[in-house]
Amino acid sequence: MKSVHKEELYIKKDALSDDLFDEKSIFFDIETTGFSPSHCHIYLIGCARRQGNYICIDQFLAENKEDEKQILLSFLEILKLYDTIISYNGIGFDIPFLKAKCDHYQLKENFQKYDYLDVFKIVSKQKFLLKLDNYKQKSIEEFLGISRDDKYNGGELINVYQQYVTTKDKEAEDLLYLHNYEDVWGMMMLLPILSYNEILNGQYSIKESRLETFTAYSGEKSDELYITLMNDFAVPKRVSCKIKDFYIIMNDKTTTIRIPIFKGTLYYFFENYKDYFYLPKEDIAIHKSVATFVDKSYRERAKASNCYTKKEGSFLPQYEDIMNPEFRKEYKDKVRYFELTTDFISSDIMLRRYVNHIFKLCQGFSK
């Protein structure tokens, strides 16, 4: 077995990375000869941790298959010192692979005791926002403008490793170390990508809300509600998306949500239509206790579809029971509306509840 230890000066780049990568956390990545732990083996493990003002990166290289147990033991010894494991798809691949190998060698492991932060698991749920071709680590690095010296992928390096086992070629060894080093180092640089998720999970404050008029391509004018948020963590790159009625822009320290305002008449549907009569001439439903005073020729038993009263005004859309009372255009419509009032616009509590509803809806589109 060979090992390499490097120390780099830690330079704080953003608040989120500093919060997530503390001295109780460790990054790691493994290199394997294939996907199956029963037929393939681990040939390189790299890990990074903070110690004071430095980042320490350790790499353990198996010079042959027989060294696999030793590199496992070396990594597990370091792992004992930490509480949180940070990885890129470690939950899906690296950890199960390591557990299988520990079982094979009858090594004691405690992977169940750790807290986990899997960057891949989070960013892969934000496809609606990031719109990338794929969500491999290198793709996220490119999105963030992170450059690499390493030009190989894991699959290509399997042949390089097999060559190294036979020849112990120094150039091949350097390529193996470089790829793993940049995988581990790159993970640290990826942490700002999680700022989008922080905002979606409520890490923001309401800055302002205002009404704006815009002109569509058709020349028709419409009104929108703009809600501007202050992000608790700055996002690394401007992104935008449109989900149903909502247009979201995240840019540096602010997030803006644009929502179309419906102006006109909507219907409030009563729940128990059997307790109501419908008045066709007035096009409304009234409770049976009142309907007894109406001539029978001017009333009929209400149905679910016409058991309503009408409201004219300005409304905002919602897809769950967030604000009440809620109105619809038709009985079976999935989109509901609530009245846009000055109380709503001026209330941080109600605005926040509505924004959280919008973000929850967006996250549902990633499933």
Phi, psi and chi 1 to 4 in degrees:
 res  aa     phi    psi   chi1   chi2   chi3   chi4
   1 MET       -  141.6 -178.2 -166.1   83.8      -
   2 LYS  -116.7  152.0  -78.7 -169.7  172.1 -176.4
   3 SER  -140.3  151.9   64.1      -      -      -
   4 VAL  -131.8  135.5  174.0      -      -      -
   5 HIS  -123.6  125.5  175.9   83.0      -      -
   6 LYS  -128.9  149.2  -66.6 -178.1  179.6  179.2
   7 GLU  -126.6  129.1  -66.0 -173.1    5.3      -
   8 GLU  -120.2  143.6  -55.4  -82.7   -3.5      -
   9 LEU   -65.3  129.7 -172.5   65.4      -      -
  10 TYR   -80.6  124.6  176.2   70.0      -      -
  11 ILE  -118.5  114.8  -59.5  173.6      -      -
  12 LYS   -66.4  125.3  178.2  179.0  175.8 -179.6
  13 LYS  -106.9  -36.2  -68.3 -166.2  172.8 -177.0
  14 ASP  -154.2  159.3   63.8  -81.4      -      -
  15 ALA   -65.5  -37.9      -      -      -      -
  16 LEU   -65.7  -46.3 -179.4   58.4      -      -
  17 SER   -60.0  -39.7  -63.6      -      -      -
  18 ASP   -65.9  -36.4 -158.3   49.5      -      -
  19 ASP   -69.3  -42.9  -77.5   -6.5      -      -
  20 LEU   -78.4  -38.7  -64.0  175.6      -      -
  21 PHE   -99.7   81.3 -174.6   27.7      -      -
  22 ASP  -103.6 -171.3   58.6   21.4      -      -
  23 GLU   -80.2    4.5  -65.0 -165.4   28.5      -
  24 LYS  -104.6    2.8  -64.7  -69.6 -174.1  179.1
  25 SER  -112.5  152.0  -54.3      -      -      -
  26 ILE  -140.3  132.5 -177.1  169.4      -      -
  27 PHE   -90.6  148.3  -73.9   86.9      -      -
  28 PHE  -154.0  160.9   89.7  100.2      -      -
  29 ASP  -154.3  142.7 -175.0   56.3      -      -
  30 ILE  -115.6  152.7   66.0  173.5      -      -
  31 GLU  -116.5  131.3  -49.5  -61.5  -21.2      -
  32 THR  -128.4  166.0   68.9      -      -      -
  33 THR   -88.5    7.2   57.9      -      -      -
  34 GLY   169.7 -171.0      -      -      -      -
  35 PHE   -93.7  -18.7  -65.0  111.0      -      -
  36 SER  -100.5  118.1  170.2      -      -      -
  37 PRO   -66.4  -19.8   19.5  -29.1      -      -
  38 SER   -79.8  -21.5   59.0      -      -      -
  39 HIS  -118.4  -11.4  -61.4   95.7      -      -
  40 CYS  -124.5  171.4  -52.8      -      -      -
  41 HIS  -136.7  163.6   67.6  -83.8      -      -
  42 ILE   -87.0  129.4  -57.6  168.3      -      -
  43 TYR  -114.8  -10.3   67.0   83.4      -      -
  44 LEU  -155.5  132.8 -177.0   56.2      -      -
  45 ILE  -126.3  129.5  -56.4  176.2      -      -
  46 GLY  -122.6  145.5      -      -      -      -
  47 CYS  -146.3  154.1   57.5      -      -      -
  48 ALA  -135.0  138.6      -      -      -      -
  49 ARG  -147.7  159.4   53.1 -109.7  170.4   73.7
  50 ARG   -93.7  134.8  -79.2  178.8   63.0  178.6
  51 GLN  -136.1  101.2  -68.9 -174.6  -12.8      -
  52 GLY    63.5 -124.7      -      -      -      -
  53 ASN   -93.5   16.0  -66.6  -35.6      -      -
  54 TYR  -126.6  153.6  -71.0   89.5      -      -
  55 ILE  -105.9  124.1  -64.4  172.4      -      -
  56 CYS  -103.3  126.0  -61.2      -      -      -
  57 ILE  -116.5  122.9  -63.4 -177.4      -      -
  58 ASP  -116.8  138.3  -68.8  -82.4      -      -
  59 GLN  -131.1  136.5  -65.0  174.8  -78.9      -
  60 PHE  -121.9  117.9  -53.6  102.8      -      -
  61 LEU  -111.1  127.3  174.3   64.9      -      -
  62 ALA   -84.0  117.1      -      -      -      -
  63 GLU   -75.0  -14.8  -64.6 -173.7   83.6      -
  64 ASN  -158.9  175.9   49.6   56.1      -      -
  65 LYS   -60.6  -32.8 -173.9  177.3  179.2 -179.9
  66 GLU   -67.0  -18.2  -71.2   68.7   33.9      -
  67 ASP   -82.0   -5.2  -78.4  -10.3      -      -
  68 GLU   -57.7  -45.1 -177.6  179.1   46.7      -
  69 LYS   -60.2  -39.8 -179.2  178.3  179.4  179.9
  70 GLN   -68.0  -39.7 -172.6   56.8   49.0      -
  71 ILE   -70.1  -29.6   67.4  171.5      -      -
  72 LEU   -64.3  -47.2  -79.2  167.6      -      -
  73 LEU   -61.1  -40.9  -74.8  168.6      -      -
  74 SER   -63.9  -41.8  -61.5      -      -      -
  75 PHE   -69.1  -43.9  174.6   61.3      -      -
  76 LEU   -61.8  -32.1  -68.7  173.2      -      -
  77 GLU   -65.9  -41.5 -166.3   62.7   28.8      -
  78 ILE   -68.7  -39.6  -71.2  179.4      -      -
  79 LEU   -60.3  -29.6 -154.9   57.2      -      -
  80 LYS   -58.1  -23.0  -68.9  177.0 -177.2  177.3
  81 LEU   -85.2   -2.2  -54.7  173.3      -      -
  82 TYR  -125.4  160.7  -62.2   91.0      -      -
  83 ASP  -107.0  -32.0  -62.2  -28.2      -      -
  84 THR  -122.5  131.9  -59.4      -      -      -
  85 ILE  -105.5  124.4  -64.5  175.7      -      -
  86 ILE  -110.8  133.2  -52.8  175.8      -      -
  87 SER  -151.5  176.0   66.2      -      -      -
  88 TYR  -118.9  103.7 -161.1   86.1      -      -
  89 ASN    65.4   25.7 -161.2   30.6      -      -
  90 GLY   -65.5  -35.7      -      -      -      -
  91 ILE   -66.4  -36.0  -67.3  175.3      -      -
  92 GLY   -82.2  -30.4      -      -      -      -
  93 PHE  -127.6  -61.0  178.5   73.7      -      -
  94 ASP   -62.1  -48.1  -58.5   65.2      -      -
  95 ILE   -65.0  -48.9  -65.3  -63.8      -      -
  96 PRO   -58.2  -37.1  -25.7   35.2      -      -
  97 PHE   -64.7  -45.5 -152.5  110.0      -      -
  98 LEU   -63.4  -42.7  -74.8  168.4      -      -
  99 LYS   -62.5  -41.3  -70.1  179.9   72.3  172.2
 100 ALA   -63.3  -39.8      -      -      -      -
 101 LYS   -70.0  -37.8  -73.2  -60.6  179.5  179.4
 102 CYS   -63.3  -40.8  -72.6      -      -      -
 103 ASP   -61.6  -41.2  -71.0  -15.5      -      -
 104 HIS   -61.8  -42.1  173.4   72.8      -      -
 105 TYR   -93.3    3.6  -67.1  111.8      -      -
 106 GLN    56.8   45.3  -63.2 -176.5  -31.3      -
 107 LEU   -96.0  137.8  -59.3  177.9      -      -
 108 LYS   -75.1  126.7 -175.4  178.4  179.6 -178.8
 109 GLU  -133.0  155.2   49.0   82.8    9.5      -
 110 ASN  -129.9   45.2  -69.3  -61.0      -      -
 111 PHE   -61.0  -25.2  -71.3  113.5      -      -
 112 GLN   -71.1  -17.5   73.9  -80.1   -3.9      -
 113 LYS   -84.9  -11.0   78.8  167.6 -170.9  175.3
 114 TYR   -88.6  153.4  -67.1   95.0      -      -
 115 ASP   -85.1  147.6  -66.1  -37.2      -      -
 116 TYR  -125.0  140.8  -72.3   90.5      -      -
 117 LEU  -127.6  106.9  174.2   60.2      -      -
 118 ASP  -106.3  106.4 -168.6  -35.9      -      -
 119 VAL   -60.0  -40.8  178.5      -      -      -
 120 PHE   -60.3  -43.3  171.1   76.6      -      -
 121 LYS   -59.6  -32.4  -66.4  -67.7 -176.1 -175.5
 122 ILE   -81.0  -50.6  -63.8  172.8      -      -
 123 VAL   -68.7  -28.6  -63.7      -      -      -
 124 SER   -69.9  -13.5   61.5      -      -      -
 125 LYS   -91.8    3.4  -67.1  178.5 -179.2  179.2
 126 GLN  -114.9   29.5  -63.7  173.7    7.4      -
 127 LYS   -61.3  -34.5  -63.5  177.2 -178.7  179.0
 128 PHE   -60.8  -23.1   68.9   94.2      -      -
 129 LEU  -102.8  -43.9 -168.5   60.9      -      -
 130 LEU   -84.2  -34.3  -57.9  179.0      -      -
 131 LYS    56.1   46.6  -55.7 -177.5 -178.5   76.7
 132 LEU   -92.7  159.4  -57.7  179.5      -      -
 133 ASP   -67.0  -37.0  -67.6  -25.1      -      -
 134 ASN  -152.3  172.9   64.2   68.5      -      -
 135 TYR  -122.3   36.2  -69.0   82.4      -      -
 136 LYS   -70.4  160.2  -63.1  177.0 -178.9  178.2
 137 GLN   -57.7  -42.8 -178.7  173.6  -25.2      -
 138 LYS   -64.5  -32.2  -75.0 -171.9  176.8 -179.3
 139 SER   -67.4  -39.5  -62.3      -      -      -
 140 ILE   -67.6  -38.7  -55.1  -59.8      -      -
 141 GLU   -61.2  -43.8  -70.4  173.2    3.3      -
 142 GLU   -63.4  -40.6  -70.3  173.7    5.8      -
 143 PHE   -58.5  -38.2  174.3   78.6      -      -
 144 LEU   -88.0   -2.9  -65.2  175.3      -      -
 145 GLY    78.6   26.4      -      -      -      -
 146 ILE   -91.2  125.4  -59.0  168.4      -      -
 147 SER   -99.1  157.6   60.4      -      -      -
 148 ARG  -128.5  151.1  -81.2 -174.3  174.1 -130.3
 149 ASP   -87.6  -31.5  -67.3  -35.2      -      -
 150 ASP   -69.1  130.6  164.4   51.6      -      -
 151 LYS  -112.7    3.3  -55.7  -58.2  178.6 -173.9
 152 TYR  -101.8  158.2  -70.4   83.2      -      -
 153 ASN  -107.0  171.5   60.8   46.0      -      -
 154 GLY   -59.2  -39.3      -      -      -      -
 155 GLY   -64.0  -41.6      -      -      -      -
 156 GLU   -65.8  -29.9  -67.3  168.1  -22.4      -
 157 LEU   -77.3  -12.8  -75.9  174.7      -      -
 158 ILE   -60.9  -43.6  -65.4  173.6      -      -
 159 ASN   -65.6  -36.7  -70.2  -27.1      -      -
 160 VAL   -64.1  -41.3  175.4      -      -      -
 161 TYR   -65.3  -44.1  174.8   67.9      -      -
 162 GLN   -61.4  -36.2  -69.6  168.4  -16.3      -
 163 GLN   -64.6  -41.3  173.3 -166.9  -17.2      -
 164 TYR   -63.9  -42.1  167.8   74.7      -      -
 165 VAL   -57.7  -37.5  170.3      -      -      -
 166 THR   -80.3  -42.6  -56.8      -      -      -
 167 THR  -106.9  -18.6   66.2      -      -      -
 168 LYS    54.3   35.5  -62.0  -61.6 -177.5  -72.2
 169 ASP   -64.9  129.0  179.2   69.0      -      -
 170 LYS   -65.3  -37.8 -176.5   64.9  168.0   58.7
 171 GLU   -64.8  -41.8 -176.1  177.7  -12.1      -
 172 ALA   -63.9  -42.4      -      -      -      -
 173 GLU   -59.8  -43.8  179.3 -178.2  -43.2      -
 174 ASP   -63.0  -38.1  -70.4  -17.3      -      -
 175 LEU   -64.4  -40.3  -71.5  173.6      -      -
 176 LEU   -64.8  -47.6  -62.3  172.7      -      -
 177 TYR   -61.9  -42.8  -83.9  127.3      -      -
 178 LEU   -61.8  -46.9  176.3   64.0      -      -
 179 HIS   -60.1  -48.3  175.1   81.2      -      -
 180 ASN   -65.7  -40.1  178.9 -101.9      -      -
 181 TYR   -60.6  -45.0 -179.3   90.2      -      -
 182 GLU   -74.1  -26.2  -67.3 -161.1  -20.9      -
 183 ASP   -63.9  -46.9  -89.3   -6.4      -      -
 184 VAL   -70.3  -46.2  175.3      -      -      -
 185 TRP   -63.4  -40.4 -176.2  -94.4      -      -
 186 GLY   -62.8  -33.9      -      -      -      -
 187 MET   -59.5  -40.3  -78.6 -176.2 -149.2      -
 188 MET   -63.3  -38.0  -64.8 -175.6  -72.8      -
 189 MET   -73.5  -16.1  -59.0  -61.3  104.4      -
 190 LEU   -80.9  -16.9  -69.4 -173.8      -      -
 191 LEU   -54.9  -34.0  -69.4  180.0      -      -
 192 PRO   -59.7  -20.6  -27.8   36.9      -      -
 193 ILE   -63.2  -21.6 -162.1   75.7      -      -
 194 LEU   -78.0   -6.8  -58.4 -179.5      -      -
 195 SER   -63.7  -33.3   57.3      -      -      -
 196 TYR   -61.1  -44.2  -58.1  108.6      -      -
 197 ASN   -65.0  -36.3 -171.4   66.5      -      -
 198 GLU   -60.3  -43.1  -66.7  -66.3  -44.9      -
 199 ILE   -65.0  -45.8  -62.6  163.9      -      -
 200 LEU   -60.9  -25.7  -66.8  171.1      -      -
 201 ASN   -96.5   15.0  -74.5  -29.9      -      -
 202 GLY   102.5    8.2      -      -      -      -
 203 GLN   -86.6   74.3  -63.7  -60.6  -51.8      -
 204 TYR  -159.5  169.1   64.2   83.9      -      -
 205 SER  -130.7  153.9   57.2      -      -      -
 206 ILE   -77.0  124.2  -56.2  -68.2      -      -
 207 LYS   -92.7  -51.6 -178.5 -178.7  179.4 -177.5
 208 GLU  -164.3  163.4   66.9  169.4  -12.4      -
 209 SER  -136.7  141.7   61.4      -      -      -
 210 ARG  -154.0  159.0   67.6 -176.1 -170.1  -83.3
 211 LEU   -98.2  136.8  -55.8  179.3      -      -
 212 GLU  -132.2  148.1  -65.7  -79.3   -7.8      -
 213 THR  -108.0  132.6  -59.7      -      -      -
 214 PHE  -128.2  158.6   74.6   97.7      -      -
 215 THR  -109.1  122.1  -56.5      -      -      -
 216 ALA   -75.2  170.5      -      -      -      -
 217 TYR   -58.5  -29.7  -70.8  114.5      -      -
 218 SER   -74.2   -9.8   62.3      -      -      -
 219 GLY    93.9   -7.0      -      -      -      -
 220 GLU   -77.9  137.6 -176.6  179.1   -7.3      -
 221 LYS   -94.8  139.2  -69.3 -172.0  175.7 -177.8
 222 SER  -138.3  161.4  -59.0      -      -      -
 223 ASP  -107.5  146.9  -68.4  -31.5      -      -
 224 GLU  -133.2  153.8  -71.2 -177.4  -35.4      -
 225 LEU   -99.6  127.3  173.3   65.6      -      -
 226 TYR  -103.3  125.1  -82.1   60.6      -      -
 227 ILE  -115.8  121.6  -57.0  175.1      -      -
 228 THR  -108.1  130.5  -57.0      -      -      -
 229 LEU  -111.9  149.8  -44.0  175.3      -      -
 230 MET   -98.3  117.5  -70.5  -63.3  -61.8      -
 231 ASN   -72.0  134.0  -54.6  -30.0      -      -
 232 ASP   -65.2  -32.8  -74.2    1.8      -      -
 233 PHE  -126.3  128.1  -59.7  103.4      -      -
 234 ALA   -63.3  139.4      -      -      -      -
 235 VAL   -86.6  148.1  -59.6      -      -      -
 236 PRO   -77.9  -18.7   27.1  -34.5      -      -
 237 LYS  -155.2  143.5 -168.2  172.4 -179.3  178.5
 238 ARG   -67.0  131.8 -177.0 -172.8 -173.4  -82.8
 239 VAL  -136.7  158.8  -66.4      -      -      -
 240 SER  -150.5  157.4   63.5      -      -      -
 241 CYS  -158.7  159.9   68.8      -      -      -
 242 LYS  -123.6  118.9 -174.3  178.6 -173.7  -59.3
 243 ILE  -120.5  116.0  -59.0  -65.8      -      -
 244 LYS    52.2 -115.9  -68.8 -170.3  178.2  -69.4
 245 ASP   -90.1   -2.2  -55.9  -73.2      -      -
 246 PHE  -111.0  133.0  -47.6  106.5      -      -
 247 TYR  -114.2  122.5 -175.4   57.4      -      -
 248 ILE  -119.3  133.5  -60.0  167.7      -      -
 249 ILE  -126.3  120.8  -56.0  168.4      -      -
 250 MET  -109.0  124.6  -66.7 -175.6  179.2      -
 251 ASN  -147.9  110.7 -172.4   30.2      -      -
 252 ASP    55.4 -110.8 -167.0   22.1      -      -
 253 LYS   -97.5   -0.4  -63.2  179.5 -179.7  179.1
 254 THR  -129.5  152.0   61.5      -      -      -
 255 THR  -126.1  132.0  -65.9      -      -      -
 256 THR  -116.8  134.4  -58.3      -      -      -
 257 ILE  -119.2  126.1  -53.7  172.7      -      -
 258 ARG  -108.1  129.3  -68.4  167.4   43.2 -166.3
 259 ILE  -128.5  126.6  -51.9  116.8      -      -
 260 PRO   -68.0  142.3   25.9  -33.9      -      -
 261 ILE  -100.5  125.5  -61.3  170.2      -      -
 262 PHE   -88.7  126.6  175.2   83.2      -      -
 263 LYS  -116.7  126.7  -69.8 -172.1  174.2 -177.1
 264 GLY   151.9 -152.2      -      -      -      -
 265 THR  -107.4  130.5  -59.0      -      -      -
 266 LEU  -126.1  171.5  -68.4  176.4      -      -
 267 TYR  -118.9  137.1  -58.1   92.5      -      -
 268 TYR  -103.6  117.4  174.4   80.2      -      -
 269 PHE   -94.4  127.2  -70.7   86.0      -      -
 270 PHE   -74.2  147.7  -60.2  109.2      -      -
 271 GLU   -70.9  -52.8  -72.5 -173.7    6.9      -
 272 ASN   -98.7   87.9 -170.7   -0.7      -      -
 273 TYR   -64.7  -19.2   66.4   88.7      -      -
 274 LYS   -70.2  -14.6  -66.5 -178.9 -179.9  179.8
 275 ASP   -94.9   10.6  -72.1  -21.6      -      -
 276 TYR  -129.3  156.7  -70.3   82.2      -      -
 277 PHE  -116.2  146.8  -79.4   86.3      -      -
 278 TYR  -101.4  133.6  175.8   64.7      -      -
 279 LEU  -106.2  100.7  -51.1 -178.3      -      -
 280 PRO   -58.3  -38.5  -23.6   34.1      -      -
 281 LYS   -66.5  -40.0 -170.3  172.0 -177.9 -179.9
 282 GLU   -88.4  -15.5  -73.6   79.8    7.1      -
 283 ASP    57.4   49.2 -171.4   26.8      -      -
 284 ILE  -145.7  164.3   58.4  169.7      -      -
 285 ALA  -109.0  146.0      -      -      -      -
 286 ILE  -130.6  153.4   58.7  173.9      -      -
 287 HIS   -66.3  148.6 -165.8  -92.8      -      -
 288 LYS   -60.9  -26.2   60.8 -175.0  179.3 -177.9
 289 SER   -66.6  -27.0   60.5      -      -      -
 290 VAL   -93.5  -32.7  179.1      -      -      -
 291 ALA   -64.8  -20.3      -      -      -      -
 292 THR   -62.6  -20.6   55.0      -      -      -
 293 PHE   -90.3   -0.2  -60.6  102.7      -      -
 294 VAL  -102.3  136.9  178.2      -      -      -
 295 ASP   -54.3  135.9 -168.8  -64.6      -      -
 296 LYS   -58.8  -28.3  -68.9 -176.8  179.0 -179.8
 297 SER   -73.2  -12.3   62.2      -      -      -
 298 TYR  -107.4    9.1  -71.5   93.1      -      -
 299 ARG  -139.9  159.9   73.6 -174.2 -166.9 -158.7
 300 GLU  -149.6  159.0   60.3 -174.2   56.9      -
 301 ARG   -59.5  131.9  -73.0  -75.1 -179.5 -178.1
 302 ALA   -74.3  149.1      -      -      -      -
 303 LYS  -109.4  166.4  -61.6  178.1  -71.7 -173.3
 304 ALA   -57.9  -34.9      -      -      -      -
 305 SER   -77.4  -17.2   58.8      -      -      -
 306 ASN  -124.7   15.0   64.0   11.7      -      -
 307 CYS   -90.0   78.9 -170.7      -      -      -
 308 TYR  -147.1  167.1   53.1   66.4      -      -
 309 THR  -123.7  159.9 -174.6      -      -      -
 310 LYS  -107.6  151.9  -65.7 -176.4  -74.7 -172.8
 311 LYS  -141.1  131.5  176.7   78.3  174.8 -178.6
 312 GLU  -108.9  136.6 -173.7  172.9  -14.5      -
 313 GLY   166.5 -154.8      -      -      -      -
 314 SER  -112.1  135.6  -62.1      -      -      -
 315 PHE  -136.4  156.3  -56.6   87.8      -      -
 316 LEU  -118.4  147.1  -65.7  172.4      -      -
 317 PRO   -81.2  151.6   29.1  -34.2      -      -
 318 GLN  -151.1  155.2   63.2 -178.3   24.8      -
 319 TYR  -118.3    4.7  -70.5   80.6      -      -
 320 GLU  -140.3  170.8  -68.7  179.6    0.0      -
 321 ASP   -78.6   80.7 -174.2   11.1      -      -
 322 ILE   -98.1  -52.8  -55.7  -61.4      -      -
 323 MET  -116.1  143.3  -58.2  -67.8  176.0      -
 324 ASN  -127.5  154.4  -73.6  -63.7      -      -
 325 PRO   -71.3  157.0   28.4  -35.1      -      -
 326 GLU  -112.6  147.1   60.8  177.0   13.7      -
 327 PHE  -123.6  160.6  -57.8   85.7      -      -
 328 ARG  -137.7  159.8  -75.3  173.0  -91.4  177.7
 329 LYS   -79.2  -39.1  -67.5  179.8 -180.0  178.6
 330 GLU  -139.6  162.5  -65.2 -179.5    4.2      -
 331 TYR   -59.6  -42.6  176.5   66.5      -      -
 332 LYS   -90.8    5.0  -67.8 -174.5  176.8 -178.9
 333 ASP   -61.9  137.1  -80.7   -5.8      -      -
 334 LYS   -79.0  -33.9  -70.0 -175.7  178.1 -179.9
 335 VAL   -80.0  131.4   58.2      -      -      -
 336 ARG  -113.3  168.6  -46.1  -65.9  173.1   87.7
 337 TYR  -135.8  153.9  -64.6   84.3      -      -
 338 PHE  -131.2  157.9   62.8   93.5      -      -
 339 GLU   -73.6  133.6 -169.4  172.2   12.2      -
 340 LEU   -81.5  114.7  175.0   60.0      -      -
 341 THR  -125.0  163.9   63.8      -      -      -
 342 THR   -65.7  -31.4   53.5      -      -      -
 343 ASP   -62.6  -41.7  -74.3  -16.3      -      -
 344 PHE   -64.9  -49.0  171.5   77.7      -      -
 345 ILE   -61.5  -31.6  -68.7  176.8      -      -
 346 SER   -94.8    1.5   59.2      -      -      -
 347 SER  -105.2  112.7  169.1      -      -      -
 348 ASP   -61.4  -34.5  -79.4    3.7      -      -
 349 ILE   -64.8  -48.2  -66.4  174.9      -      -
 350 MET   -70.1  -38.8  -73.3 -166.9  -78.8      -
 351 LEU   -62.3  -41.7  -74.0  168.1      -      -
 352 ARG   -64.9  -41.5 -171.2  176.6 -173.8   89.5
 353 ARG   -60.4  -40.1 -169.8 -170.6  -49.4  165.5
 354 TYR   -70.3  -43.1 -171.6   45.7      -      -
 355 VAL   -61.7  -42.7  169.8      -      -      -
 356 ASN   -61.1  -37.0  -72.6  -16.7      -      -
 357 HIS   -62.6  -44.3  163.5   61.0      -      -
 358 ILE   -62.9  -44.9  -65.5  169.6      -      -
 359 PHE   -65.8  -38.1  -74.4  164.2      -      -
 360 LYS   -63.6  -40.2 -179.5 -178.4  176.3 -176.9
 361 LEU   -62.1  -43.5 -175.6   71.5      -      -
 362 CYS   -61.2  -45.2  -68.9      -      -      -
 363 GLN   -65.1  -28.5  -69.7  173.9  -57.8      -
 364 GLY   -65.1  -24.3      -      -      -      -
 365 PHE   -76.8  -10.9  -91.4   72.3      -      -
 366 SER   -87.4   -9.3   64.3      -      -      -
 367 LYS   -82.8      -  -63.1  177.6 -179.2  178.8
